Amino acid sequence: MTLHKADIGVVGYVLAAFIMLIVPIPSLLLDVLLAINIAVAFTIMFGCMFAGDVLEMSFFPTILLFTTIFRIALNVSSTRLILTTGDPGNVVATFGSYVGGGDLVVGVIVFVILIIIQFMVINKGSERVAEVTARFTLDAMPGKQMAIDADLNTGAIDDAEAKRLRDKIQEESSFFGSMDGAVKYVKGDAAAGLLITAINIIGGICMGVFRGGMDVGAALDKYAILTIGDGLVSQIPSLLISLSTGILVTKGSKQLDFGTVLVRQMFGVPKVLYLVGGIIVGLGLVTPLNAVIFLILGFSFIIVGRVISGTIETAGTEAKVEEEERAAEEIRQPENVTSLLNVDPIELEFGYGIIPLADVNQGGDLLDRVVMIRRQVALELGCVVPIIRLRDNIQLNPNQYIIKIKGIQVSEGEILFDHYMAMNPGYVEEEITGIPAYEPSFHLPAIWITENQRERAESVGYTVVDPPSIIATHLTEIIRQHIAELLSRQDVQNLVNNLKESNPVLVEELVPKLLGLGEIQKVLQNLLKEGVSIRDLQTIFETLADYAPTTRDTDILTEYTRQALKRAISGKFFPANETTSVVTLDPKIEQEIMGSVKQTEQGAYLTLDPERTKKIVSSVETEIKKLEELGKNPIIITSPIVRVYFRRLTEDYIKDLIVISYNEVDSNVELQSVGMVTA
């Protein structure tokens, strides 16, 4: 691992502290280190003041620890020189004589004042702010995470931005949690400084009296002044570090630098400056206070207020002019329609009456339900649903919503806010009063009831759902119906990339040597169109790799793939340990269908007579009614070679018809034919 110059500097800084704790150093070197300590303290303070974001000082807790141990080491070294030689160097002596005015009493008073300010005011306040900030930051984490997820689901941000925001939340929580503990370093440092100073004074008197033969007064005068100087030279950098801590924890996460915001907030309102200036001038005129000082200061406030007022007016005028110029420029320029060309794959638009269901601040959970829909479809069908856009539309009725696929409306619904939809499953005889309606997903008859009727309706057997569930269910069904056309080539490429991580040999064999991305997309779309999950992508690709060398017809490849997925197909449509009722297809019709298939370069198509088609469809409708009367799914079993063409024949007439070949039925499934399609 490479050791950088910055690493060497930090190591040297920490190592110097430990050396000073053990090895005596000369007074000249101590002067240099004390000067460095003061410079570092100012650097930290100004760095905290002008940091644009609190996380720019994310290592501040570590910096506190390093500077504290370095300062304590300096204290030990200076104490050693004071007691052994009586000459701790120029810096300590200067602080003792210059700051204290050469007077012991003055020096002690100044030192005690500094300690009180640091310990009782700055440290105590910083400690409390750090504690509260850490608590609120941790408490706010779940809400911030949910807000990021909501923005991601609505398309306001992309995955990369969501990851950056989540990382920032984690960093903030770690930072403020660390600051809560790191403030204790500063508080302990102030207490230690006071204790060390007291010990030094007592030790200095003892050294002067018992070792130097001095009387108590002379010893106190010499050693106490040096000790006070030592305390001051340590406490002033400590005070700067304490001030830096307070600035950082009170600054929060504001994205502006400290000085600009502070000056703007204090002196940015002319009215405030006028009032302050008038009061100061008044005090200078009507009281015995120094009139010259107060008048000059008061008029200075008034003048500054007038200057700022003029600046604000000028800025407002310039902004208005710029806005008018931009508007004129937009009129002169050709219309930019590029942004209008983008089409969202899925959109949910709703009237203003439904906004509370989507607004997290009003207790709405529609955004969370959208997240669950995407997860549910991914688990059920094995593909990722595109981002679902949620937006309000004032052109809609207040309680109306519409669902769009690729910019085109495909379905709509209407709900009653603060009502519940009650549906009779078919066996409830007792009627309840309400507003008649239709369930939008399956167009079942229903009624809207109030909150007071909900418990009663559930007790007699009605199925009762709330408005968000109605919208979510409707949206889920629409996505299932159109998931095939929503599967883009880019989505397929993403699926291929995921599979390549675990099965690189399989992917390299198939793509693009045997099949192109578009052909694989067609096969996957064919499977999704009939509700077959593509989650087992490995089996699908292995089947395609087996049969692609002999045919590139995507319809035939789809049939081979379905047969390979027969366990999944049987598990979905044929319940275990239960005999399933189905309808079969007359072999004569199968032969007739196969005889009407025409192969072209663009694929196969049926040339069956329209009248004949109508009779076959009519027979299918008659037979599946038998299944519907039994409460069963409309399933027709055909031979493998006919399945795809029979499905194509009936799909425009009977939307929910399930067509399965014999080769797609698992061996342990029990079937019972209740009819046969003949015509």
C-alpha positions in Angstrom: 0.0 0.0 0.0 1.4 3.4 -1.1 2.1 5.9 1.7 1.3 9.4 0.4 2.7 12.7 1.6 -0.5 13.6 3.4 -0.3 10.3 5.2 3.3 11.0 6.3 2.2 14.5 7.6 -0.6 13.1 9.7 1.6 10.3 11.1 4.3 12.8 11.9 1.7 15.1 13.7 0.4 12.2 15.9 3.9 10.8 16.5 5.2 14.2 17.6 2.5 14.3 20.3 3.6 10.9 21.7 7.3 11.9 21.6 6.6 15.1 23.5 4.8 13.1 26.2 8.0 11.0 26.8 11.1 12.9 25.6 12.0 16.5 26.9 12.3 19.0 24.0 14.2 22.3 23.9 12.4 25.6 24.4 13.1 26.7 20.8 11.4 23.6 19.4 8.5 24.1 21.8 8.0 27.6 20.4 7.8 26.2 16.9 5.3 23.5 17.9 3.1 26.0 19.9 3.1 28.3 16.8 2.0 25.3 14.7 -0.7 24.5 17.2 -2.1 28.0 17.0 -2.0 28.0 13.1 -3.8 24.6 13.0 -6.5 25.9 15.3 -7.1 29.0 13.1 -7.1 26.7 10.0 -9.8 24.4 11.5 -12.0 27.4 12.6 -11.9 29.1 9.2 -12.4 25.7 7.4 -15.6 25.1 9.5 -16.8 28.7 8.7 -16.4 28.4 5.0 -17.4 24.8 4.4 -20.2 24.6 1.9 -21.6 21.5 3.4 -21.2 19.9 6.8 -19.9 16.7 5.2 -16.9 18.6 3.8 -15.6 18.3 7.4 -16.7 14.7 7.8 -13.4 13.9 9.5 -13.8 16.6 12.1 -14.3 14.2 15.0 -11.0 12.6 14.2 -9.4 16.0 13.8 -10.7 16.9 17.3 -9.0 13.8 18.8 -5.7 14.5 17.1 -5.5 18.2 18.0 -6.6 17.4 21.6 -3.7 14.8 22.1 -1.3 17.2 20.5 -2.3 20.1 22.7 -2.1 17.9 25.8 1.4 16.8 24.8 2.4 20.5 24.4 1.1 21.1 27.9 3.2 18.3 29.3 6.4 19.5 27.5 5.9 23.1 28.6 5.2 22.0 32.2 8.4 19.9 32.1 10.4 23.0 31.0 8.8 25.3 33.5 9.5 23.0 36.5 13.0 21.9 35.4 14.6 25.0 33.8 12.2 27.8 34.4 12.6 28.7 30.7 9.6 27.3 28.6 10.5 29.5 25.7 9.5 32.8 24.1 5.9 32.0 23.3 4.9 30.9 26.8 6.8 33.8 28.5 5.2 36.3 26.1 1.7 35.1 26.7 2.3 35.2 30.4 3.7 38.7 30.5 1.9 40.4 27.5 -1.6 38.9 27.8 -1.6 39.2 31.6 0.1 42.7 31.5 2.9 41.3 33.6 0.6 41.2 36.5 -0.1 37.8 38.2 -3.7 38.8 39.3 -4.6 40.1 35.8 -3.2 37.0 34.2 -5.1 34.7 36.5 -8.4 36.6 35.9 -8.0 36.5 32.1 -7.2 32.8 32.2 -10.2 32.0 34.4 -12.5 34.1 32.1 -11.2 32.1 29.1 -11.9 28.8 30.9 -15.4 29.9 31.9 -16.2 31.1 28.4 -15.0 27.8 26.9 -16.2 25.4 29.5 -19.6 26.9 30.5 -20.7 28.6 27.3 -19.2 27.2 24.1 -18.5 23.6 25.1 -21.8 23.2 27.0 -23.9 24.6 24.1 -22.0 22.7 21.4 -22.5 19.5 23.4 -26.2 20.0 23.6 -26.6 20.9 20.0 -24.5 17.9 18.9 -26.6 15.6 21.0 -30.0 17.0 19.7 -28.7 17.1 16.1 -27.6 13.4 16.3 -30.9 12.4 17.7 -33.0 14.2 15.1 -30.7 13.1 12.2 -31.1 9.4 13.2 -34.9 9.8 13.7 -35.3 11.5 10.3 -33.4 8.7 8.4 -36.5 6.5 7.6 -38.5 9.5 6.3 -35.6 10.7 4.1 -35.2 7.1 2.7 -38.9 6.9 1.9 -38.7 10.3 0.2 -35.8 9.1 -2.0 -37.7 5.9 -2.9 -40.7 8.0 -3.8 -38.7 10.3 -6.0 -37.1 7.3 -7.7 -40.4 5.6 -8.4 -41.9 8.8 -9.8 -38.9 9.4 -12.0 -37.8 12.6 -10.4 -34.3 11.1 -9.8 -32.4 8.2 -11.4 -30.7 5.3 -9.7 -27.3 7.0 -9.5 -28.8 10.1 -7.8 -30.8 7.9 -5.4 -27.6 6.0 -4.4 -25.8 9.3 -3.9 -28.6 10.7 -1.7 -28.7 7.4 0.3 -25.0 7.5 0.8 -25.2 11.2 2.0 -27.9 10.3 4.5 -25.7 7.5 5.9 -22.7 9.8 6.0 -24.7 12.5 7.9 -25.9 10.1 10.5 -22.4 8.7 11.0 -21.0 12.2 11.2 -23.5 13.6 13.7 -23.3 10.4 15.8 -19.5 10.8 15.9 -19.8 14.5 16.7 -22.0 13.7 19.7 -19.1 11.8 21.2 -16.3 13.9 19.9 -17.6 17.1 21.7 -16.6 15.3 24.9 -13.0 15.6 23.8 -13.2 19.4 23.8 -15.1 19.5 27.1 -12.5 17.2 28.8 -9.6 19.2 27.3 -10.9 22.4 28.9 -11.3 20.7 32.3 -7.8 19.2 32.0 -6.3 22.6 31.1 -7.7 24.1 34.3 -6.5 21.1 36.4 -3.0 21.2 34.8 -2.7 24.9 35.4 -3.5 24.5 39.1 -1.0 21.6 39.5 1.6 23.7 37.7 1.2 26.6 40.1 1.5 24.4 43.1 4.4 22.5 41.6 6.2 25.7 40.6 6.0 27.1 44.1 7.4 23.9 45.5 10.2 23.8 43.0 11.1 27.5 43.6 11.0 27.2 47.4 12.6 23.7 47.9 14.9 23.6 44.9 15.6 27.2 44.1 15.9 28.6 47.6 13.3 31.3 46.7 10.7 32.7 49.1 7.0 31.9 48.4 6.2 35.4 46.9 9.1 35.3 44.4 8.4 31.6 43.5 4.7 32.5 43.0 5.5 35.5 40.9 7.9 33.6 38.6 6.3 30.3 38.2 2.7 31.4 38.3 3.2 33.9 35.5 4.9 31.2 33.3 2.1 28.7 34.2 -0.6 31.3 33.3 1.2 31.9 30.0 1.4 28.2 29.4 -2.3 27.9 30.2 -3.2 30.8 27.9 -1.1 29.5 25.0 -2.9 26.2 25.2 -6.4 27.5 26.0 -6.6 30.0 23.1 -6.1 27.3 20.4 -8.5 25.1 22.5 -11.0 28.0 22.5 -10.7 28.2 18.7 -11.3 24.5 18.3 -14.3 24.7 20.6 -15.6 27.6 18.5 -15.1 25.5 15.4 -17.1 22.7 16.9 -19.9 25.0 17.7 -19.9 26.5 14.2 -20.1 23.1 12.6 -22.9 21.6 14.7 -25.0 24.7 14.6 -24.4 25.2 10.9 -26.3 21.9 10.1 -26.3 20.9 6.4 -26.8 24.3 4.8 -25.4 24.4 1.3 -24.0 28.0 1.6 -20.8 29.3 3.2 -21.0 30.6 6.7 -20.0 34.2 6.2 -22.3 35.0 3.3 -25.4 33.6 5.1 -24.5 35.3 8.4 -24.0 38.8 7.0 -27.0 38.5 4.7 -29.3 37.4 7.5 -28.0 40.1 10.0 -27.6 43.1 7.7 -29.7 42.2 4.7 -32.9 44.1 5.7 -32.8 47.9 5.3 -35.7 48.5 7.7 -33.8 46.8 10.5 -30.7 49.0 9.9 -32.8 52.2 9.9 -34.4 51.3 13.2 -31.1 50.4 14.8 -29.5 53.6 13.5 -32.3 55.7 14.8 -32.1 54.2 18.3 -28.3 54.7 18.5 -28.6 58.3 17.3 -31.3 58.9 19.9 -29.2 57.5 22.7 -26.4 59.8 21.7 -28.6 62.9 21.7 -30.8 62.4 24.8 -28.4 60.6 27.2 -25.1 61.5 28.7 -23.4 58.9 26.5 -20.5 60.0 24.2 -22.5 61.8 21.5 -19.7 61.7 18.9 -19.3 57.9 19.0 -23.1 57.2 19.1 -23.9 59.7 16.4 -21.2 58.3 14.0 -22.3 54.7 14.7 -26.0 55.5 14.3 -25.6 57.4 11.0 -23.3 54.6 9.7 -26.2 52.1 10.2 -28.6 54.4 8.4 -26.2 54.9 5.5 -25.5 51.2 5.1 -29.3 50.6 5.2 -29.8 53.1 2.4 -27.0 51.5 0.3 -28.5 48.0 0.8 -31.9 49.3 -0.1 -30.6 50.7 -3.4 -28.8 47.5 -4.1 -32.0 45.4 -3.6 -34.0 47.8 -5.9 -31.3 47.6 -8.6 -31.1 43.8 -8.3 -34.9 43.6 -8.6 -34.9 45.8 -11.7 -32.1 43.9 -13.3 -33.8 40.6 -12.6 -37.1 41.9 -14.1 -35.3 43.1 -17.2 -33.4 39.8 -17.6 -36.7 37.9 -17.3 -38.3 40.0 -20.0 -35.3 39.6 -22.2 -35.4 35.8 -21.7 -39.1 35.8 -22.5 -38.5 37.8 -25.6 -35.7 35.5 -26.7 -37.9 32.5 -26.2 -40.5 34.1 -28.5 -37.9 34.9 -31.1 -36.3 31.4 -31.1 -37.8 28.4 -32.8 -39.8 26.2 -30.4 -37.7 23.5 -28.8 -39.8 20.4 -29.0 -37.2 17.8 -28.1 -38.4 17.4 -24.5 -42.0 16.9 -25.8 -40.9 13.8 -27.8 -40.2 11.7 -24.7 -42.9 9.2 -23.9 -43.3 7.6 -20.5 -43.8 3.8 -20.6 -46.5 3.9 -17.9 -48.4 6.9 -16.5 -51.0 7.2 -13.8 -52.8 10.6 -14.0 -55.4 11.6 -11.5 -57.7 14.4 -10.5 -57.0 16.8 -7.6 -59.4 14.8 -5.4 -57.0 11.8 -5.4 -53.9 13.9 -4.6 -54.1 13.1 -0.8 -53.7 9.3 -1.6 -50.4 10.0 -3.3 -49.1 12.7 -0.9 -47.0 11.2 1.8 -47.3 14.3 3.9 -51.1 13.7 4.0 -50.8 10.1 4.9 -51.1 8.7 1.4 -49.4 5.4 0.6 -50.0 5.2 -3.2 -46.3 5.7 -3.9 -45.4 2.8 -1.6 -48.0 0.7 -3.4 -46.4 1.5 -6.7 -43.1 0.2 -5.3 -44.8 -3.0 -4.3 -46.4 -3.4 -7.7 -43.0 -3.3 -9.4 -41.7 -5.9 -6.9 -44.7 -8.1 -7.3 -44.5 -8.1 -11.1 -40.8 -8.7 -11.0 -41.3 -11.8 -8.8 -44.3 -13.0 -10.7 -43.2 -12.5 -14.3 -39.4 -12.1 -14.0 -39.1 -8.7 -15.7 -38.6 -5.2 -14.4 -41.5 -2.8 -14.8 -40.4 0.6 -16.1 -40.7 3.6 -13.9 -44.3 4.5 -13.3 -45.0 8.2 -13.5 -47.6 9.7 -11.1 -48.9 13.1 -11.9 -52.0 15.1 -11.2 -54.2 16.4 -14.1 -56.5 19.3 -13.6 -58.4 18.4 -16.7 -59.7 15.2 -15.1 -62.7 15.0 -12.8 -61.6 15.3 -9.1 -62.0 11.6 -8.4 -61.0 10.3 -11.8 -57.8 8.6 -12.8 -56.5 7.3 -16.1 -53.7 4.9 -17.0 -51.5 5.4 -20.1 -49.2 3.0 -21.8 -46.6 4.8 -23.9 -48.6 8.0 -23.8 -51.9 6.5 -24.9 -54.8 6.0 -22.5 -55.7 2.3 -22.1 -58.0 2.4 -19.1 -59.6 4.7 -16.6 -61.5 4.6 -13.3 -63.2 6.7 -10.7 -63.2 6.4 -6.9 -64.9 8.1 -4.1 -62.5 9.5 -1.5 -63.3 8.5 2.1 -65.5 5.6 0.8 -64.9 1.9 0.4 -65.9 -0.4 -2.5 -68.0 -3.4 -1.5 -68.3 -6.4 -3.9 -70.6 -9.4 -3.6 -68.5 -12.6 -4.2 -71.7 -14.3 -5.3 -73.1 -16.0 -2.2 -74.2 -13.0 -0.1 -77.9 -12.5 -0.1 -78.2 -9.5 2.2 -78.1 -6.2 0.4 -76.5 -3.1 1.8 -77.3 0.5 0.7 -74.7 2.4 -1.2 -73.8 4.1 -4.5 -73.8 1.6 -7.4 -70.5 1.3 -9.3 -68.3 -1.1 -11.2 -64.9 -2.3 -10.0 -62.5 -0.9 -12.6 -60.1 -3.8 -13.0 -62.5 -6.6 -13.8 -65.7 -4.6 -14.3 -67.6 -6.4 -11.6 -70.7 -4.8 -10.1 -70.0 -3.1 -6.7 -71.3 -0.4 -4.4 -69.6 2.5 -2.6 -70.1 2.5 1.1 -69.0 4.7 4.0 -66.6 4.0 6.8 -69.6 3.3 9.2 -70.9 0.6 6.8 -67.6 -1.2 6.4 -67.7 -3.5 9.4 -71.3 -4.5 8.6 -70.5 -5.3 5.0 -67.5 -7.4 5.9 -69.5 -9.3 8.5 -72.1 -10.4 6.0 -69.5 -11.6 3.5 -68.8 -8.6 1.1 -65.3 -8.1 -0.1 -64.4 -4.5 1.0 -61.4 -2.6 -0.4 -60.2 1.0 0.0 -59.5 3.4 -2.8 -55.7 3.0 -2.9 -56.1 -0.7 -3.2 -58.6 -0.3 -6.1 -56.1 1.9 -8.0 -53.2 -0.3 -7.2 -55.1 -3.5 -8.4 -56.2 -1.8 -11.5 -52.7 -0.6 -12.3 -51.3 -4.1 -11.7 -53.8 -5.7 -14.1 -53.0 -3.1 -16.8 -49.3 -3.8 -16.4 -49.8 -7.5 -16.6 -51.8 -7.1 -19.8 -49.3 -4.8 -21.5 -46.0 -6.1 -20.0 -45.0 -7.8 -23.3 -45.0 -4.5 -25.2 -43.2 -2.7 -22.3 -40.3 -5.1 -22.5 -37.8 -3.2 -24.6 -34.5 -4.3 -26.2 -32.6 -2.4 -23.4 -34.6 -4.4 -20.8 -33.6 -7.6 -22.6 -30.0 -6.5 -22.7 -30.1 -5.9 -18.9 -31.5 -9.4 -18.4 -28.7 -10.8 -20.6 -26.1 -8.9 -18.6 -27.5 -10.3 -15.3 -27.5 -13.9 -16.6 -24.0 -13.4 -18.0 -22.6 -12.9 -14.6 -23.6 -16.4 -13.5 -23.7 -18.2 -16.9 -21.2 -16.5 -19.2 -20.7 -19.6 -21.4 -24.4 -19.9 -22.1 -24.8 -16.3 -23.1 -21.8 -16.3 -25.3 -23.0 -19.3 -27.1 -26.5 -17.8 -27.8 -25.9 -14.1 -28.2 -25.2 -13.0 -30.9 -23.9 -16.1 -32.6 -27.3 -17.9 -32.8 -29.9 -15.3 -32.1 -29.9 -11.5 -32.1 -31.2 -9.4 -29.2 -34.4 -8.6 -31.2 -35.2 -12.3 -31.7 -34.8 -13.0 -28.1 -37.0 -10.1 -27.3 -39.8 -11.5 -29.5 -39.6 -14.9 -27.7 -39.8 -13.3 -24.3 -42.6 -11.1 -25.4 -44.5 -14.1 -26.7 -44.2 -15.8 -23.3 -45.2 -12.7 -21.3 -48.2 -12.1 -23.6 -49.7 -15.4 -22.3 -48.7 -14.8 -18.7 -45.7 -17.1 -18.6 -42.9 -16.0 -16.3 -39.5 -15.4 -17.8 -37.8 -15.5 -14.4 -36.1 -18.8 -15.2 -34.0 -17.2 -17.9 -31.4 -19.9 -17.8 -33.8 -22.6 -18.9 -35.2 -20.2 -21.6 -31.7 -19.5 -23.0 -30.6 -23.1 -22.9 -33.7 -24.1 -24.9 -33.1 -21.4 -27.4 -29.5 -22.4 -27.7 -30.6 -26.0 -28.4 -33.1 -25.2 -31.1 -31.8 -22.0 -32.7 -29.4 -23.8 -35.0 -32.4 -25.5 -36.7 -34.9 -22.6 -36.8 -35.0 -18.9 -36.2 -38.8 -18.7 -36.3 -39.6 -16.9 -33.0 -43.1 -18.5 -32.8 -41.6 -22.0 -33.1 -38.8 -21.2 -30.6 -41.5 -19.9 -28.2 -43.3 -23.2 -28.4 -40.1 -25.1 -27.6 -39.4 -22.8 -24.7 -43.0 -23.2 -23.3 -42.5 -27.0 -23.4 -39.2 -26.6 -21.4 -41.1 -24.5 -18.9 -44.0 -26.9 -18.5 -43.5 -27.3 -14.8 -44.0 -23.6 -14.3 -47.0 -23.5 -16.7 -48.6 -26.5 -15.0 -48.0 -25.0 -11.6 -49.7 -21.8 -12.6 -52.8 -23.1 -14.4 -53.3 -26.6 -12.8 -53.6 -26.7 -9.0 -51.8 -29.6 -7.3 -53.7 -32.6 -6.0 -56.8 -31.5 -7.9 -58.5 -32.5 -11.1 -58.7 -29.6 -13.6 -61.6 -29.3 -16.0 -60.6 -28.3 -19.5 -61.9 -28.2 -23.1 -60.2 -30.1 -25.9 -60.0 -29.4 -29.6 -61.5 -31.6 -32.3 -58.6 -33.3 -34.3 -60.4 -32.4 -37.5 -60.3 -28.7 -36.6 -56.6 -29.1 -35.8 -56.0 -30.5 -39.2 -58.0 -27.8 -40.9 -56.1 -25.1 -39.0 -52.7 -26.6 -40.0 -53.8 -26.9 -43.6 -54.5 -23.1 -43.7 -51.1 -22.1 -42.4 -49.0 -20.3 -45.0 -45.3 -19.8 -44.5 -43.6 -16.7 -45.7 -40.3 -14.9 -45.1 -42.0 -12.7 -42.6 -43.5 -15.6 -40.7 -46.6 -17.9 -40.8 -50.2 -16.7 -41.1 -53.6 -18.3 -41.3 -55.7 -18.3 -44.5 -58.9 -19.7 -42.9 -62.2 -18.6 -44.3 -63.8 -15.8 -42.2 -67.1 -17.8 -42.0 -65.2 -20.8 -40.8 -63.3 -18.8 -38.3 -66.6 -17.4 -36.9 -68.0 -20.9 -36.4 -64.9 -22.1 -34.6 -64.9 -19.1 -32.3 -68.6 -19.5 -31.6 -68.0 -23.1 -30.6 -65.1 -22.1 -28.4 -67.4 -19.6 -26.6 -70.1 -22.2 -26.1 -67.6 -24.7 -24.6 -65.8 -22.3 -22.3 -69.2 -21.2 -20.8 -69.3 -24.7 -19.3 -66.1 -24.0 -17.5 -67.3 -20.6 -16.4 -70.4 -22.1 -14.9 -68.2 -24.5 -12.9 -66.1 -21.5 -11.7 -63.1 -22.7 -13.6 -60.5 -21.0 -15.8 -61.2 -21.1 -19.6 -58.5 -23.6 -20.6 -58.3 -25.4 -24.0 -55.9 -28.2 -24.6 -54.5 -28.7 -28.1 -51.7 -30.6 -29.8 -48.3 -28.9 -29.7 -48.1 -28.1 -33.4 -51.5 -26.4 -33.5 -51.4 -24.4 -30.2 -49.7 -21.2 -31.4 -52.0 -20.9 -34.5 -55.2 -21.7 -32.5 -54.1 -19.1 -30.0 -53.6 -16.6 -32.8 -57.0 -17.4 -34.2 -58.9 -16.8 -31.0 -56.9 -14.0 -29.2 -58.8 -11.2 -30.9 -62.2 -12.6 -29.9 -61.6 -14.1 -26.5 -59.1 -12.2 -24.4 -58.8 -14.4 -21.4 -58.6 -17.7 -23.1 -55.8 -20.0 -22.0 -54.5 -22.3 -24.7 -52.1 -25.0 -23.6 -50.6 -27.9 -25.5 -50.3 -31.4 -24.2 -46.5 -31.1 -24.1 -46.8 -28.2 -21.6 -48.8 -30.3 -19.1 -46.7 -31.9 -16.3 -47.1 -35.7 -16.0 -48.6 -35.5 -12.5 -51.4 -33.2 -13.5 -54.9 -34.7 -13.7 -57.2 -33.3 -16.4 -60.9 -33.8 -17.1 -62.5 -32.8 -20.4 -65.9 -31.2 -20.1 -66.3 -30.5 -23.8 -64.8 -30.4 -27.3 -64.6 -27.6 -29.7 -66.2 -28.7 -33.0 -67.6 -26.8 -35.9 
